[in-house]
Each structure stands twice: as C-alpha cells, then as structure tokens.
C-alpha cells in the first residue's frame, strides 16, 4: 500500500494541469495583446499577425509537451492500481445477498434518506419499485421474504423524508451556533427522551446558558439585557427549574460558577465553561436521539457494513487463497476461522472467547463463571467437570458444575 501512496504522490506532483493551464493563459494573453495593437492601429495588422506566428506555435508545442507528462502520469498510476488491486473474485461460493435484493435496495434507499439525499432517494425508490429485482434463492441462506418489496414502498412516505429534513435543518442551525430549534425539538419530545434516560434537553439548555454567558464578543449576539451575564441568569431562571429534579447539582454548579467570572481561566470551573467541543457533542447526541426516536441507529447501517467489509476483505482474500492452496475447507459453519479486527466504534456486542477451547461463546454454549471468578465456556466446563468436583484451569480453586453461574454479556 505504501508503494501505491508513492505513486499517488507522483501523480499529484506531475500529472496536474496547472502548467498546461498557465501555457494556455499565456497564449490567450498574447492573442489579446495582438488584438489590442490591431484595434489601436489597423495598419499594423499584417505585421502584428506575422510577429505572432512563431510565439503562438511555440506556445502550442509547450501545451502539448506539458500534457504529455499528465498522460504519462495517469497511465503509470493506472498500471500501479492494476498491480496492487488485481481483479479477484470474492472469497465466497455463494452470493448470500442474491436472495434478498429488495432488502439491499431498502438499505440503499434508507442510507440516501438519512444522508439527506432526498431527491436521489426518491428516484432510486421509484426505479426500484417500478422494476423490482428478481431474487435468486441461495443455498444455505434464508429464502427471499415475500414482503421484501412492500417494505420498500413504506420508505416512500413523505413523513419519513420530512422528519429527516427536519433533522438536517436543526443540525444546520446548530452549526450556525443557534440552539433554539434543537431546544424546541427536545422540549416537544421531552417525555420520550426522559424515558430513554437521555440528558440531551439539559445539555442543550446548559450550552445555551454558557453561550449567553460568554457575551457578545464571543457569541456575536446583540449586546443587550438578553445577552452576557444578565441574559444567562435570566435564561437560567426561566429554564433550569424544569431540570432541577434530575440535574440539581449541575444547575447549582453552573450558577455558582459565575462568581469566578473575573478569573475563570484559573478557577476550578474553567473546564465547565470551555464550550469548544460542546457544540460537536450536542450535535452528535442530537442525531443519536433523533434517530433512536425513529427507531434507527445513529449511523447508517449500510455505511458501517460496507466499511467493515472493506476492512475485512484483504484478510478474507488471503484466507480464500490459503484455503484453495491447501485444499482445505472451513470447518466451523457460522464462524470465520480468522480474527477480523474492527475499530471500537464498530463493535456493538460484547463477545467472549473461551480461554480453554478458544471458541467464541454462543447462546447454546454461554460463558460460565466459576466461584473463583474465572470464566470459561459451558462446554469446556462440562468437559472439565465430568460430573464431579474439578480444579479451575487458571487457579487452584475447586468447584462443582452446579456452582457455576452463566454470564450474560
Ligand atoms: Zn479460578
């Protein structure tokens, strides 16, 4: 991959059109100068044009020379791409997705909707519904569901589009440092947010208070009694009582912190008043809550699936070639024989690998904790105990099978 980066750097350096554009500009300048001369004195036309001939020819030659470098750079990079990314078939016998094209269409449409690409989503949905795909049943995967396409039609609802456009409108305002629409939304959905244990409404109010407190020199709002210290206090008086019950300590801190306003930077409350990251955080938390009230995950499942797939692909390709070379087969059915390391943000479920059998635990073979606190998979435990008292493989403690407790992750 490093070699490819080097090639890319070369392409950026050599194969850009800047030189050619400069050459063309200089030709245009020469032509314009000649036009000016002729316009000023029509008798000079033949002499000016004759004088122009050689420089123009040289100019065009230069353009072609410089373009040659661009073409060479592109061709070289194309070759490097082919070398590093040879076309290979995917390491799978069956296309597991072929049996559910409607579900894939649904995922694509949903992705477009939640990215705010409404017109593309509409066209995509129209076309997908107009000429529905033909699922081909694949061995070893669930059969196509009959209601796949009915599901797709539900995405055409105006309501969903309106909701997402609402979300983008509020996020846009947050980027402009305007909290009002977000606060209004949180108020309207206060009960739902509360029942989820969300603190978004308070976080928004808190940021509004701090934003006002920072005054016109920072927030750029009109310099009147609604801004600065009086504005912040007024805002707190009107809005903090509704948060008193859950966030009384935070409210007290926010109010008393202003006593330190003359030397905030060296006060213990300095961290509280640093709002640099707070805007991005409330925007993120707003998106998460908004999507969750719609019953959706905060980031697009299609994006996560594709990114995880792209990370896994090199390992899978390597595995496929090893399997082919050694003429072996995967023995475990629902498990990959290799570890695919994904970033933390892509891990949604805790997993446990039994330290004895090295197998990932499942519902049928759950992790079990012995009285000493060590955990192994149930099947390993059964093998160890053989029905009687046994020694933990990791410490000297002895226990009985019935003393072990299932660990729910
Ligand atoms: Zn133990």
Boltz pocket constraint, residues with backbone or C-beta under 6 A from the ligand:
constraints:
  - pocket:
      binder: B
      contacts: [[A, 370], [A, 372], [A, 373], [A, 374], [A, 392], [A, 393], [A, 394], [A, 395], [A, 396], [A, 397]]
      max_distance: 6.0
